[in-house]
Amino acid sequence: MTDDRAARDARQLRLVSLVMVGTAVLWLGANWAGRRFGWPAEYAFLADLAAMGGFVWSLLVTWRIWRRKAPAGKKG
């Protein structure tokens, strides 16, 4: 693995961590605000759907980086 690829992977992993933390904080904040201000349940479902999207994206990017770093299988 070259230093350029390692640096790119490190940047992507930092972005993934920020997205995961941001998603969790915004999701909890939306749920709190929905209860506090009596928002309709449809808004809670939208917040849940957006949170799932953020977490799935983070999982896919992390999986892609992990697969790139995994050693190739033995041939023969």
C-alpha positions in Angstrom: 0.0 0.0 0.0 1.4 3.3 -1.0 1.6 6.4 1.3 -0.8 8.2 -1.0 -3.5 5.5 -0.6 -2.9 5.3 3.1 -3.4 9.0 3.4 -6.5 8.9 1.3 -7.9 6.0 3.4 -7.2 7.9 6.6 -9.0 11.0 5.3 -12.0 8.8 4.3 -12.1 7.1 7.7 -12.0 10.6 9.4 -15.0 11.6 7.2 -16.8 8.4 8.1 -16.3 9.0 11.8 -17.6 12.6 11.4 -20.6 11.4 9.5 -21.4 8.7 12.1 -21.1 11.2 15.0 -23.0 13.9 13.2 -25.8 11.5 12.2 -26.2 10.2 15.8 -26.2 13.7 17.3 -28.7 15.1 14.7 -30.9 12.0 15.0 -31.0 12.3 18.8 -31.6 16.0 18.5 -34.5 15.5 16.0 -36.1 12.9 18.3 -35.8 15.2 21.3 -37.2 18.2 19.4 -40.0 16.1 18.0 -41.1 15.1 21.5 -40.5 18.5 23.0 -42.5 20.4 20.4 -45.1 17.7 19.5 -44.1 17.2 15.9 -46.1 14.6 13.9 -44.8 11.0 13.8 -44.0 11.4 10.1 -41.1 13.7 11.0 -39.8 11.0 13.3 -39.9 8.5 10.5 -38.0 11.0 8.2 -35.3 11.5 10.9 -35.0 7.7 11.3 -34.7 7.2 7.5 -32.1 9.9 7.2 -30.1 8.4 10.1 -30.3 5.0 8.5 -28.9 6.5 5.3 -26.0 8.1 7.1 -25.2 4.9 9.0 -25.5 2.7 5.9 -23.2 5.0 3.9 -20.6 4.9 6.7 -20.8 1.1 6.8 -20.3 0.8 3.1 -17.4 3.2 2.9 -15.7 1.4 5.9 -16.3 -2.0 4.3 -14.8 -0.7 1.0 -11.6 0.5 2.8 -11.4 -2.7 4.8 -11.6 -4.8 1.6 -8.9 -2.7 0.0 -6.6 -3.4 3.0 -7.4 -7.1 3.2 -4.6 -9.4 1.9 -5.2 -11.1 -1.4 -6.1 -14.8 -1.1 -3.5 -17.5 -1.8 -3.4 -18.7 -5.4 -2.8 -22.3 -6.2 
